[in-house]
Amino acid sequence: MIFRQEYPRPQLVRKDWLNLNGEWDFTFDDKNVGCKEKWYKKEHAFLNKINVPFAYQTELSGINDQSFHDWVWYRREFNIPEEWKGKKIILNFGAVDYRSWVYVNEQLVGYHEGGNVSFNFDITEYLNGGTETLVVKVEDPSVDETIPRGKQYWLEHSDSIWYTRTTGIWQTVWMEAVETTHLSKLRFTPDVDQGNIDIEYEIAGEYLDKEIDITIEFKGSIVAAESTKIYENYNKRSINLYNYKIFRTGFHHDGWNWTPENPNLFDVKITLKDKVTVIDEVTSYFGMRKIHIEDGMVHLNNKPYYQKLVLDQGYWPEGLLTAPTDGDLKKDIELAKEMGFNGCRKHQKVEDPRFLYWADQLGFLVWGECAAAASYSEEAAARLTREWIEIIDRDYNHPSIVAWVPLNESWGIPSIRFNKQQQHHSLAMYHLIHSLDTTRLVISNDGWELTKSDICAIHNYNHGSNDELAKYEYFKKSLSTKDDILNSQPAKRKIYANGFEHKGEPILLTEFGGIGFKVGGDSGWGYTAVKNVEDFVNDYKRIMEAVYDSQILHGYCYTQLTDVEQEINGLLTYDRKPKCDLGTIKEINDMWQSEIICK
């Protein structure tokens, strides 16, 4: 059986590809002797089988072992399709946590460090033309607190806010065939103000005198097409789409712009030719979307936009970080929208590109985050920096992503309030991301102890239970005005680190709620607790009333979409069953909409 059969790179699609998911040979290497004993050789026996792309800690992997195994090995055989002969063969990995050594036919092809995003190798010269053997060695240090591990616990059993680890391959492994000359990079930058789409692309191989055709369609009709001779490997084109038509600009509803309410997308086909011969053809898409801050509010396509986000951890009972099916990724967005949320903060995880694809298609804002280290060191800072460079390179084209969150709650920078080195790291991440991506907002340290940041993002769970009236009134007051919220210390942490202050950026409450509600046989904890559906709905409404009553908040992110392991504080159970009527949650989320618009 092949798991996760959908095309894994939706922003750059080719027809010639081969899914390598499914059953692989697998073995633990607890003494780390595999390299010394040359386990990449064909004669070495692997003791187990595993279902890729699920980590060995998961039920869907077929192993379901949550104990520490820091070194693991994978192996499978494959054959190159006959029609691929003579082409370059690229081996792609969606994500492998944390360090990877890749062998083809007993030869080391390459090494990659970083557990969050995609990487690939050209394996053409390592192939023998018959049955090929692929071996992957992975190291995932279980207790190292300086690697970007996010919610993966460094103790053996999950506890509190920490969850079961994910080791090894956890996203799709696949191959594609390309000609020596092919499109190697594609980047879309929308300019909503001018009505232009800037298209950057790079050509690998012999590019001189080749020709590239670009065709752009909107809802099935061609709106732009051009052919260009190639004289450089890097090229940039700017194409006007709106052509002085007011109905396209967004003055008439959303026009052709992308929003959660109207997720308009443009389909693109790019054909690379050598005279009349097609040598590469890819399809992609983009959305015309602008995000910026003005007058203390976030603006989407030049209009004030109130963000109603939900915290989404992206865990599943059977697959942990890996969604069992593509439909599960889509379903999470559909359920969130059904409850009246217009986006999510993807918490401590770089999500599968298929989730971002569905967010683009369905209309769902995403705050992109990365797994954080728990402790600070110079190497930890370097590791996070490298991860973010790769994240932005992979996910730049998705219109759904409107903000980047490089740091969270001072994780990995525990002394940032007063420590200049850790403050510089926060500032470096803020400026690095802006240097790589000018189209999105950056939150320097979501929660508290912010340095320079495009949004003042605050976490506050001090709303108390339904019978703690004094605590609730204090929570409500702490959100009511600018001075109240900036002087609050909800986790006994200042909102800004020493030497930094609010500079007029929008203020959002980006973690709160977390009502604990046990459903069925589940057990665990929440920030408050209720015993029945009626109390659950009433407590949600009570907390949301305090948020909507604020005169300064311009958006929120509620904790959280689903239960996760020992946390039972989701709006849905861990297996995505609603804890109450979702329409009721939507009514509460929408109840004060007219007041928000008038703020």
C-alpha positions as CSV (number, residue, x, y, z in Angstrom):
1,M,0.0,0.0,0.0
2,I,1.3,3.5,-0.9
3,F,0.4,6.1,1.7
4,R,-0.1,9.8,1.0
5,Q,-0.3,9.5,-2.8
6,E,-1.1,13.2,-3.6
7,Y,1.5,15.3,-5.4
8,P,3.7,16.6,-2.6
9,R,4.9,20.0,-4.1
10,P,1.8,21.8,-5.2
11,Q,3.5,25.1,-6.0
12,L,5.7,23.5,-8.8
13,V,4.0,20.5,-10.4
14,R,5.6,18.2,-13.1
15,K,3.9,15.2,-14.7
16,D,6.9,12.8,-14.4
17,W,7.2,11.8,-10.8
18,L,7.3,8.6,-8.7
19,N,6.0,8.2,-5.1
20,L,8.4,6.3,-2.9
21,N,6.0,6.1,0.1
22,G,5.0,2.7,1.4
23,E,6.7,-0.2,3.0
24,W,10.5,0.2,3.6
25,D,13.0,-2.0,5.5
26,F,13.8,-0.4,8.8
27,T,16.1,-1.0,11.8
28,F,17.2,0.7,15.0
29,D,21.0,1.5,15.5
30,D,21.0,2.2,19.2
31,K,24.8,1.8,19.5
32,N,25.5,3.9,16.4
33,V,27.6,1.3,14.7
34,G,25.8,1.4,11.3
35,C,28.3,3.5,9.5
36,K,31.3,1.5,10.9
37,E,29.7,-1.8,9.9
38,K,28.5,-0.4,6.5
39,W,24.8,-0.9,6.9
40,Y,24.3,0.9,3.6
41,K,25.7,-2.3,1.9
42,K,23.1,-4.6,0.4
43,E,24.1,-7.6,2.4
44,H,23.2,-6.0,5.8
45,A,19.9,-7.3,7.2
46,F,17.3,-4.8,8.4
47,L,15.1,-6.3,11.2
48,N,11.8,-4.5,10.7
49,K,9.4,-3.0,8.2
50,I,8.0,0.6,8.4
51,N,5.3,2.5,6.5
52,V,6.9,5.7,5.1
53,P,6.2,8.6,5.7
54,F,5.2,7.8,9.3
55,A,7.7,8.0,12.1
56,Y,8.4,4.8,14.0
57,Q,6.7,6.3,17.1
58,T,3.3,6.3,15.3
59,E,0.6,3.7,14.9
60,L,0.5,4.1,11.2
61,S,4.2,3.3,10.8
62,G,3.5,-0.3,11.8
63,I,6.0,-0.1,14.6
64,N,4.4,2.2,17.3
65,D,7.4,2.4,19.6
66,Q,7.7,5.6,21.6
67,S,11.0,4.8,23.4
68,F,14.4,6.6,22.6
69,H,16.2,5.4,19.4
70,D,18.5,8.2,18.3
71,W,19.8,6.4,15.2
72,V,17.6,4.6,12.6
73,W,18.1,3.3,9.1
74,Y,15.7,2.9,6.2
75,R,16.1,0.9,2.9
76,R,14.0,0.2,-0.2
77,E,14.5,-0.8,-3.8
78,F,13.1,1.0,-6.8
79,N,13.3,1.0,-10.6
80,I,13.6,4.0,-12.9
81,P,10.7,4.1,-15.4
82,E,12.0,3.3,-18.9
83,E,10.8,6.7,-20.3
84,W,13.0,8.4,-17.8
85,K,16.2,7.0,-19.2
86,G,18.5,9.8,-20.3
87,K,17.0,12.4,-17.9
88,K,18.3,13.7,-14.6
89,I,16.7,12.0,-11.7
90,I,16.0,14.1,-8.6
91,L,15.3,12.4,-5.2
92,N,13.1,14.6,-3.0
93,F,12.4,14.3,0.8
94,G,9.5,16.3,2.2
95,A,11.0,16.4,5.7
96,V,13.3,14.1,7.8
97,D,13.9,14.8,11.5
98,Y,16.7,15.6,12.2
99,R,20.0,14.7,10.4
100,S,20.0,12.6,7.2
101,W,22.6,10.7,5.2
102,V,21.3,9.4,1.9
103,Y,22.9,6.5,0.0
104,V,22.1,5.2,-3.5
105,N,23.6,1.9,-4.5
106,E,26.0,1.9,-1.5
107,Q,27.3,5.4,-2.4
108,L,26.8,8.5,-0.2
109,V,24.7,10.9,-2.2
110,G,24.4,13.7,0.3
111,Y,23.7,15.0,3.9
112,H,21.0,17.3,5.3
113,E,20.5,18.8,8.7
114,G,17.1,20.2,9.8
115,G,13.9,18.4,10.5
116,N,11.3,20.8,9.2
117,V,11.5,21.3,5.4
118,S,12.2,19.7,2.1
119,F,15.5,18.8,0.4
120,N,16.7,16.9,-2.6
121,F,19.6,15.4,-4.4
122,D,20.5,14.7,-8.0
123,I,21.1,10.9,-8.0
124,T,21.6,10.4,-11.7
125,E,25.3,9.5,-11.6
126,Y,24.7,7.0,-8.8
127,L,22.2,4.8,-10.7
128,N,23.1,1.5,-12.3
129,G,20.2,1.1,-14.7
130,G,18.6,-1.9,-13.0
131,T,17.1,-2.4,-9.6
132,E,18.3,0.5,-7.4
133,T,18.8,0.6,-3.7
134,L,18.1,3.6,-1.5
135,V,19.3,3.7,2.1
136,V,18.7,6.6,4.6
137,K,20.5,6.9,7.9
138,V,18.9,9.3,10.4
139,E,20.1,10.8,13.6
140,D,17.6,12.5,15.9
141,P,19.1,13.4,19.3
142,S,16.3,12.7,21.8
143,V,17.5,14.8,24.7
144,D,19.4,17.6,22.9
145,E,17.6,20.8,23.8
146,T,19.5,23.0,21.3
147,I,18.0,21.6,18.2
148,P,14.7,23.0,16.8
149,R,12.4,20.4,18.4
150,G,9.2,22.4,19.1
151,K,6.7,20.4,21.1
152,Q,8.7,17.1,20.9
153,Y,9.6,16.2,24.5
154,W,13.2,15.4,25.5
155,L,11.9,13.0,28.2
156,E,10.6,9.6,27.2
157,H,6.9,10.1,28.1
158,S,4.9,13.1,27.0
159,D,3.7,15.5,29.7
160,S,2.3,18.9,30.2
161,I,2.6,20.9,26.9
162,W,5.2,18.4,25.5
163,Y,4.3,15.6,23.1
164,T,5.7,12.4,21.7
165,R,8.8,12.8,19.4
166,T,8.9,12.4,15.7
167,T,12.1,10.7,14.4
168,G,13.1,10.2,10.8
169,I,11.1,10.4,7.6
170,W,7.7,12.2,8.3
171,Q,6.8,13.6,4.9
172,T,6.6,12.1,1.4
173,V,9.7,10.7,-0.4
174,W,9.5,11.0,-4.2
175,M,11.5,11.2,-7.4
176,E,11.0,13.3,-10.5
177,A,12.7,13.3,-14.0
178,V,13.9,16.4,-15.6
179,E,16.0,17.3,-18.7
180,T,19.5,18.6,-18.1
181,T,18.1,22.1,-18.8
182,H,15.1,22.7,-16.6
183,L,13.3,25.2,-14.4
184,S,15.1,25.1,-11.1
185,K,13.3,27.9,-9.1
186,L,10.0,29.8,-9.4
187,R,8.9,32.7,-7.2
188,F,5.8,34.9,-7.4
189,T,5.6,38.3,-5.7
190,P,2.2,40.0,-6.0
191,D,2.0,43.8,-6.2
192,V,-1.7,44.5,-5.4
193,D,-1.2,48.3,-5.6
194,Q,0.0,48.2,-9.2
195,G,-1.9,45.1,-10.2
196,N,1.3,43.3,-11.2
197,I,2.7,39.9,-10.6
198,D,6.4,39.7,-10.5
199,I,7.7,36.3,-11.6
200,E,11.2,35.2,-10.9
201,Y,12.6,32.0,-12.3
202,E,16.0,30.3,-12.7
203,I,17.1,27.9,-15.4
204,A,19.5,25.0,-14.7
205,G,21.7,23.7,-17.5
206,E,22.4,25.2,-20.9
207,Y,19.9,28.1,-21.0
208,L,21.2,30.3,-23.9
209,D,18.7,30.8,-26.7
210,K,16.0,28.7,-25.0
211,E,12.5,30.1,-24.9
212,I,10.0,30.2,-22.0
213,D,6.2,30.6,-22.4
214,I,4.2,31.8,-19.5
215,T,0.4,31.5,-19.5
216,I,-1.8,32.9,-16.7
217,E,-5.4,32.0,-16.3
218,F,-8.1,33.2,-13.9
219,K,-11.1,30.9,-13.4
220,G,-10.4,29.2,-16.7
221,S,-9.8,32.3,-18.9
222,I,-6.4,33.3,-20.1
223,V,-5.6,36.8,-18.7
224,A,-1.9,37.0,-19.7
225,A,0.5,35.2,-21.9
226,E,4.0,35.9,-23.1
227,S,7.1,34.2,-24.7
228,T,10.6,35.2,-23.8
229,K,14.1,34.3,-25.1
230,I,16.4,33.2,-22.3
231,Y,19.9,34.9,-22.1
232,E,20.5,34.5,-18.4
233,N,20.0,31.7,-15.9
234,Y,18.1,34.1,-13.6
235,N,15.1,36.0,-15.1
236,K,12.4,38.3,-13.7
237,R,9.2,39.4,-15.4
238,S,6.5,41.8,-14.3
239,I,3.1,41.2,-15.8
240,N,0.1,43.5,-15.2
241,L,-3.1,41.7,-14.5
242,Y,-5.7,44.4,-13.6
243,N,-5.2,46.6,-16.6
244,Y,-7.0,49.6,-15.1
245,K,-10.2,47.6,-14.5
246,I,-11.7,48.7,-11.3
247,F,-13.7,45.5,-10.8
248,R,-10.4,43.6,-10.7
249,T,-8.6,45.8,-8.2
250,G,-10.6,45.0,-5.1
251,F,-12.7,48.2,-4.9
252,H,-15.6,46.0,-5.9
253,H,-15.7,43.5,-3.0
254,D,-12.4,41.5,-3.3
255,G,-12.1,41.8,-7.1
256,W,-9.4,39.4,-8.2
257,N,-7.5,39.6,-4.9
258,W,-7.1,36.7,-2.5
259,T,-8.9,36.8,0.8
260,P,-10.3,34.1,3.2
261,E,-13.8,35.1,2.0
262,N,-12.8,35.0,-1.7
263,P,-9.7,32.9,-2.2
264,N,-9.1,33.9,-5.8
265,L,-6.1,32.1,-7.4
266,F,-4.4,32.5,-10.8
267,D,-3.3,29.3,-12.5
268,V,0.1,29.4,-14.2
269,K,1.7,27.1,-16.9
270,I,5.4,27.6,-17.7
271,T,6.9,25.9,-20.7
272,L,10.6,25.8,-21.4
273,K,11.4,25.1,-25.1
274,D,14.4,24.5,-27.2
275,K,13.1,25.8,-30.5
276,V,9.9,23.8,-30.9
277,T,10.8,21.0,-28.5
278,V,9.4,21.2,-25.0
279,I,12.1,20.4,-22.5
280,D,10.3,21.3,-19.2
281,E,6.7,22.1,-18.3
282,V,5.4,23.0,-14.8
283,T,2.1,24.2,-13.5
284,S,1.7,26.5,-10.4
285,Y,-0.6,29.2,-9.0
286,F,-0.5,32.4,-7.1
287,G,-2.8,34.8,-5.3
288,M,-2.8,38.6,-5.4
289,R,-2.6,39.4,-1.7
290,K,-1.0,42.3,0.3
291,I,-0.5,42.4,4.0
292,H,0.7,45.4,5.9
293,I,0.2,47.5,9.1
294,E,-1.4,50.9,9.2
295,D,-2.9,53.0,11.9
296,G,-2.3,50.2,14.5
297,M,-4.2,47.6,12.5
298,V,-3.4,44.8,10.1
299,H,-4.6,45.5,6.6
300,L,-5.3,42.8,4.0
301,N,-5.3,44.2,0.5
302,N,-5.4,47.8,1.9
303,K,-8.5,47.2,4.1
304,P,-8.5,46.8,7.9
305,Y,-8.8,43.1,8.6
306,Y,-9.6,41.5,12.0
307,Q,-7.9,38.1,12.3
308,K,-9.8,35.4,14.1
309,L,-7.2,32.7,14.3
310,V,-7.1,29.3,16.0
311,L,-4.0,27.7,17.4
312,D,-3.3,24.6,15.4
313,Q,-0.6,22.1,16.6
314,G,-0.9,19.8,13.6
315,Y,-0.8,16.5,15.5
316,W,-2.9,13.3,14.8
317,P,-3.4,10.3,17.1
318,E,-2.3,7.8,14.4
319,G,0.5,9.8,12.7
320,L,1.7,12.5,15.2
321,L,3.2,15.3,13.0
322,T,2.1,13.4,9.8
323,A,-1.5,13.7,8.7
324,P,-2.9,10.2,7.8
325,T,-4.3,11.5,4.5
326,D,-4.4,14.7,2.4
327,G,-8.1,14.9,3.3
328,D,-7.2,15.2,7.0
329,L,-5.2,18.4,6.2
330,K,-8.2,19.8,4.3
331,K,-10.7,18.8,7.0
332,D,-8.9,20.7,9.7
333,I,-9.3,23.9,7.7
334,E,-12.9,23.2,6.8
335,L,-13.7,22.6,10.5
336,A,-12.0,25.8,11.6
337,K,-13.8,27.8,9.0
338,E,-17.1,26.2,10.0
339,M,-16.5,27.6,13.5
340,G,-15.9,31.1,12.1
341,F,-12.1,31.3,12.2
342,N,-10.5,32.9,9.2
343,G,-7.0,31.5,9.9
344,C,-4.6,29.7,12.2
345,R,-1.3,30.0,13.9
346,K,0.5,26.8,13.0
347,H,2.2,26.3,16.3
348,Q,5.8,25.1,16.7
349,K,5.6,23.2,13.4
350,V,6.4,23.8,9.7
351,E,3.4,22.2,8.1
352,D,3.3,20.0,5.1
353,P,3.0,22.0,1.8
354,R,-0.3,20.2,1.2
355,F,-1.8,22.0,4.2
356,L,-0.7,25.3,2.7
357,Y,-2.1,24.3,-0.6
358,W,-5.5,23.7,1.0
359,A,-5.2,27.0,2.9
360,D,-4.6,28.7,-0.4
361,Q,-7.5,27.0,-2.1
362,L,-10.1,27.3,0.7
363,G,-9.2,30.7,2.0
364,F,-7.4,30.4,5.3
365,L,-4.8,32.8,6.8
366,V,-1.7,31.1,8.2
367,W,0.9,32.4,10.6
368,G,4.0,30.2,9.8
369,E,6.0,29.1,12.7
370,C,9.0,26.8,13.2
371,A,9.9,24.3,15.9
372,A,12.0,26.1,18.5
373,A,14.9,25.0,20.5
374,A,14.4,24.8,24.3
375,S,17.8,26.3,25.2
376,Y,20.1,28.9,23.8
377,S,23.6,28.4,22.4
378,E,25.4,29.9,19.5
379,E,24.9,26.6,17.6
380,A,21.1,26.7,18.4
381,A,20.9,30.2,16.9
382,A,22.7,29.0,13.8
383,R,20.5,26.0,13.4
384,L,17.3,28.0,13.7
385,T,18.7,30.5,11.2
386,R,19.4,27.8,8.6
387,E,15.9,26.3,9.1
388,W,14.3,29.7,8.4
389,I,16.2,30.3,5.2
390,E,14.9,26.9,3.9
391,I,11.4,27.5,5.2
392,I,11.0,30.8,3.3
393,D,12.6,29.4,0.2
394,R,10.1,26.5,0.2
395,D,6.9,28.4,1.2
396,Y,7.3,31.9,-0.2
397,N,4.6,31.5,-2.9
398,H,1.7,30.6,-0.7
399,P,-0.7,33.5,-0.5
400,S,-2.3,32.1,2.7
401,I,0.8,32.8,4.7
402,V,0.6,36.4,6.1
403,A,3.0,36.3,9.0
404,W,6.2,34.5,10.2
405,V,6.8,33.7,13.8
406,P,10.5,32.8,14.4
407,L,10.3,32.7,18.2
408,N,7.6,31.8,20.8
409,E,7.3,32.6,24.5
410,S,11.1,33.1,24.8
411,W,11.7,29.4,24.1
412,G,15.4,29.0,23.2
413,I,16.0,32.6,24.5
414,P,15.0,32.2,28.2
415,S,17.0,35.3,29.3
416,I,15.9,37.7,26.5
417,R,14.4,40.2,28.9
418,F,17.8,41.3,30.0
419,N,20.4,39.3,27.9
420,K,21.8,41.4,25.0
421,Q,23.0,38.3,23.1
422,Q,19.6,36.7,23.0
423,Q,18.0,40.1,22.2
424,H,20.3,40.3,19.2
425,H,19.3,36.8,18.1
426,S,15.6,37.9,18.2
427,L,16.5,41.0,16.2
428,A,18.6,39.0,13.8
429,M,15.7,36.6,13.1
430,Y,13.3,39.6,12.6
431,H,15.6,41.3,10.1
432,L,16.8,38.1,8.4
433,I,13.2,37.1,7.6
434,H,12.4,40.6,6.3
435,S,15.5,40.5,4.2
436,L,14.3,37.3,2.5
437,D,10.6,38.1,2.4
438,T,9.3,41.7,2.1
439,T,5.7,40.6,1.6
440,R,4.8,39.4,5.1
441,L,4.7,40.5,8.8
442,V,7.2,39.1,11.3
443,I,6.5,38.6,15.0
444,S,9.8,38.6,17.0
445,N,8.8,36.6,20.1
446,D,5.1,35.6,20.2
447,G,3.7,35.9,23.7
448,W,5.9,38.3,25.7
449,E,9.4,39.9,25.9
450,L,9.2,41.2,22.4
451,T,12.0,43.1,20.7
452,K,11.3,44.7,17.4
453,S,8.1,43.2,16.0
454,D,5.4,44.0,13.4
455,I,2.7,42.8,15.8
456,C,2.5,43.0,19.5
457,A,1.5,39.4,20.1
458,I,0.4,38.6,23.7
459,H,-0.5,35.4,25.5
460,N,-2.8,35.5,28.5
461,Y,-4.6,32.5,30.1
462,N,-5.6,34.3,33.3
463,H,-9.3,34.3,32.6
464,G,-10.0,31.8,35.3
465,S,-12.9,29.4,35.6
466,N,-16.5,30.4,35.4
467,D,-16.8,30.7,39.2
468,E,-13.7,32.9,39.5
469,L,-15.4,36.2,38.9
470,A,-12.6,38.4,40.3
471,K,-10.0,36.7,38.2
472,Y,-12.1,37.1,35.1
473,E,-12.8,40.8,35.8
474,Y,-9.0,41.3,36.1
475,F,-8.5,39.5,32.8
476,K,-11.1,41.6,31.1
477,K,-9.6,44.8,32.5
478,S,-6.1,43.7,31.4
479,L,-7.3,43.6,27.8
480,S,-9.4,46.7,27.8
481,T,-7.0,49.5,26.9
482,K,-3.6,50.0,25.4
483,D,-2.0,51.0,28.8
484,D,-3.7,48.1,30.6
485,I,-2.5,45.5,28.1
486,L,1.1,46.8,27.8
487,N,1.5,47.0,31.6
488,S,0.1,43.5,32.1
489,Q,2.5,40.6,32.9
490,P,0.2,37.6,32.3
491,A,3.0,35.0,32.8
492,K,5.0,37.3,35.1
493,R,6.8,38.4,32.0
494,K,6.9,41.9,30.6
495,I,5.4,42.4,27.2
496,Y,8.6,43.9,25.9
497,A,12.2,43.0,26.6
498,N,14.3,45.6,28.4
499,G,15.2,48.5,26.1
500,F,12.2,47.9,23.8
501,E,8.7,49.3,23.7
502,H,5.5,49.5,21.8
503,K,5.9,51.5,18.6
504,G,2.3,51.6,17.5
505,E,2.1,48.1,16.0
506,P,-1.2,46.2,16.1
507,I,-1.9,44.4,19.4
508,L,-3.3,40.9,19.2
509,L,-4.1,38.3,21.8
510,T,-2.4,35.3,20.3
511,E,-2.9,32.7,22.9
512,F,-5.8,32.4,25.4
513,G,-8.6,30.0,26.2
514,G,-7.7,26.4,26.4
515,I,-10.9,25.3,28.1
516,G,-10.4,21.7,29.4
517,F,-13.4,19.5,28.6
518,K,-13.2,15.7,28.8
519,V,-15.1,13.8,26.1
520,G,-15.5,10.1,26.3
521,G,-12.6,8.2,27.8
522,D,-10.1,11.0,27.2
523,S,-8.2,12.4,30.2
524,G,-5.9,15.3,30.6
525,W,-5.8,19.0,31.4
526,G,-6.8,22.5,30.3
527,Y,-6.3,26.0,31.5
528,T,-9.8,25.9,32.9
529,A,-12.2,23.0,33.3
530,V,-15.8,22.3,32.5
531,K,-17.9,19.2,32.9
532,N,-20.6,19.4,30.2
533,V,-21.4,20.8,26.7
534,E,-23.5,23.7,28.1
535,D,-20.7,24.9,30.4
536,F,-18.2,24.5,27.6
537,V,-20.2,26.8,25.3
538,N,-20.9,29.3,28.1
539,D,-17.2,29.4,29.1
540,Y,-16.1,30.0,25.5
541,K,-18.7,32.8,25.2
542,R,-17.6,34.4,28.5
543,I,-13.9,34.4,27.4
544,M,-14.7,35.7,24.0
545,E,-16.8,38.6,25.4
546,A,-13.7,39.9,27.2
547,V,-11.7,39.8,24.0
548,Y,-14.4,41.5,21.9
549,D,-14.9,44.1,24.7
550,S,-11.3,45.3,24.3
551,Q,-10.8,48.7,22.8
552,I,-7.3,47.9,21.6
553,L,-7.2,44.3,20.4
554,H,-7.4,43.9,16.6
555,G,-7.4,40.2,16.4
556,Y,-6.8,37.0,18.4
557,C,-5.7,33.4,18.2
558,Y,-7.7,31.0,20.4
559,T,-6.1,27.9,22.0
560,Q,-6.8,25.5,20.4
561,L,-8.2,23.6,17.5
562,T,-7.9,20.1,18.8
563,D,-6.9,18.1,21.9
564,V,-3.4,16.8,21.7
565,E,-2.3,13.7,23.7
566,Q,-2.7,14.8,27.4
567,E,-4.1,18.2,26.5
568,I,-7.9,18.1,26.4
569,N,-8.3,21.9,25.8
570,G,-9.4,21.8,22.1
571,L,-12.6,22.7,20.4
572,L,-12.4,19.3,18.8
573,T,-11.2,16.0,20.2
574,Y,-7.8,14.6,19.2
575,D,-9.6,12.5,16.5
576,R,-11.5,15.7,15.3
577,K,-14.9,15.1,16.8
578,P,-16.7,18.4,17.7
579,K,-17.1,19.0,21.5
580,C,-20.2,21.1,20.8
581,D,-22.3,22.3,17.8
582,L,-19.8,24.1,15.6
583,G,-22.4,26.5,14.5
584,T,-22.7,27.8,18.1
585,I,-19.0,28.5,18.2
586,K,-19.4,30.4,14.9
587,E,-22.3,32.5,16.3
588,I,-20.1,33.5,19.2
589,N,-17.1,34.3,16.9
590,D,-19.4,36.4,14.7
591,M,-21.6,38.0,17.3
592,W,-19.7,41.2,17.7
593,Q,-18.5,41.5,14.1
594,S,-20.3,44.8,13.5
595,E,-18.6,46.4,16.5
596,I,-15.2,45.2,15.4
597,I,-15.6,46.7,11.9
598,C,-16.5,50.1,13.5
599,K,-13.5,50.2,15.8
